[in-house]
Amino acid sequence: MKTIVVGSGGREHAIAWALACSPDVSEVLCIPGNGGTAVEPKCTNVSANIHDIGAIVDACTRELSGTAEDSFVVIGPEDPLAAGLASRLIDAGIRVVGPSHNPATLEASKDTAKKFMKKHGVSCAQSETYTDMVDAIAAVHRINGPVVIKADGLAGGKGVVVAPGPEVAIKAIQDFMATGTLGSAGRKVLIEEYLQGDEISILAAVSVTPESAAAGTATIKPFVPSRDHKRLRDGAQGPNTGGMGAIAPVPGLDASILEQFRTDILEPTLAGLIAEKYDYRGFIFFGLMLTPSGPKLLEYNVRLGDPETQAVLPLMDFDFAHMCMAIIDGSLDSFDLRWKPGFVCSPVAVSRGYPLSYPKGLPIFINHDAVDKSGARIFFAGATNDNRSSNEGSPAGQLVTSGGRVLAVTAVGDTIDIARKHAYQALKAVSFEGMFFRQDIGLPGAAVSGNL
């Protein structure tokens, strides 16, 4: 069968790799893909503007024309999902892994997500939503303590400010609502209670339709828990980023926490999706804070997380393509998600200046023998192939940087310490000018506490 992955990040490289591992998949097309997917076995990049939904639908229709009926598309990033890409593909008769437009608003609007959580009894951080800046600032003064300010819309990871006091909170509100630093995404803000604890992520496969709900087969199946490291520098210091690395599973996580997650968050979420009569066939991300009173939901993402996906998928002991088909066909409830023993450590290498401004087009050098010897795998994100001739300054086909988060080095080990050793050993075999990475991914206390 032929499959298509929409997106160009490290998450999409990991998804493409996972699909290519299936003996039943003959080809994985990546729209538009990146420098890593360009050389991944069975994978081919297809040029298209990720923000042009019509162009993506046309490309998928063209590429899947005349292919087997079980061919399908997996949508990676949030923006195409929020723009209704899954619904457009379904209307075009294309099988797709990704929620339709209505449930996609659970990520596109934090206010919509919070209303859903409250309506369906999901254990979550408390918050209030404001459309008037004066009212929002007055609320901050009333609280007079630490809060979290969240822009309602999609903001590329820049829409959350953890404010220790009124001064920082008010500045965030003014930046979002008056200055317009996030555009329309910041016109509405949420003021959320500040929770202390350890943050974890749980990715899951979802297969919910009105038909599967009526048949009693609608389900959400969680993956192994993972932990992202958001802050730029060691010791959870510096600004927030899109993620400086991830580990999976989370060491020492008590089974009682996972049971409480199931009863207080996962099951009410499933019941809510069914009650709203959503067509949700794809993935969901639960961002959780582990508080003294149990796990609280901070946010939904309606897709797999990045960089969590790069840490979780190497542990799968099942056919990823078969799972995707089960999601689409409504048979996920009987699909067995098995996981290999061990741990994964996946530090991310970023460009100098990230998460602000950074150079692009810098050559990436890799000692592939050393990476292979470590047993690690590289998932590329902000990397592309420079196909200029050598007399223009770069050899043809040279891999160069094209984004802030350039790549993740993912390694598996029997313990998290062994996984860390292999990952950092492989990372030493990679270099580009100004390359920066955290040294403490996977160490105790490396992930920040407090809702991000």
Sequence and secondary structure as in RCSB ss.txt:
>XXXX:A:sequence
MKTIVVGSGGREHAIAWALACSPDVSEVLCIPGNGGTAVEPKCTNVSANIHDIGAIVDACTRELSGTAEDSFVVI
GPEDPLAAGLASRLIDAGIRVVGPSHNPATLEASKDTAKKFMKKHGVSCAQSETYTDMVDAIAAVHRINGPVVIK
ADGLAGGKGVVVAPGPEVAIKAIQDFMATGTLGSAGRKVLIEEYLQGDEISILAAVSVTPESAAAGTATIKPFVP
SRDHKRLRDGAQGPNTGGMGAIAPVPGLDASILEQFRTDILEPTLAGLIAEKYDYRGFIFFGLMLTPSGPKLLEY
NVRLGDPETQAVLPLMDFDFAHMCMAIIDGSLDSFDLRWKPGFVCSPVAVSRGYPLSYPKGLPIFINHDAVDKSG
ARIFFAGATNDNRSSNEGSPAGQLVTSGGRVLAVTAVGDTIDIARKHAYQALKAVSFEGMFFRQDIGLPGAAVSG
NL
>XXXX:A:secstr
 EEEEEE SHHHHHHHHHHHTSTT  EEEEEE  TTTTTSTTEEE    TT HHHHHHHHHHHHTTS TT EEEE
 SHHHHHTTHHHHHHHTT  EES  HHHHHHHH HHHHHHHHHHTT  B  EEEES HHHHHHHHHHH S EEEE
ESS  TT SEEEESSHHHHHHHHHIIIII TTGGGGSSEEEEE   SEEEEEEEEEEE HHHHHHT  EEEE   
BEE  EEETTTEEEE S SEEEES TT  HHHHHHHIIIIIHHHHHHHHHTT  EEEEEEEEEEEETTEEEEEEE
ESS  TTHHHHHGGGB S HHHHHHHHHHT GGG    B SSEEEEEEEE TTTTS      B EE HHHHHHHT
 EEEESSEEEE S GGGTS TTEEEE SSEEEEEEEEESSHHHHHHHHHHHHTTEE TT B  S TTSTT S BS
  
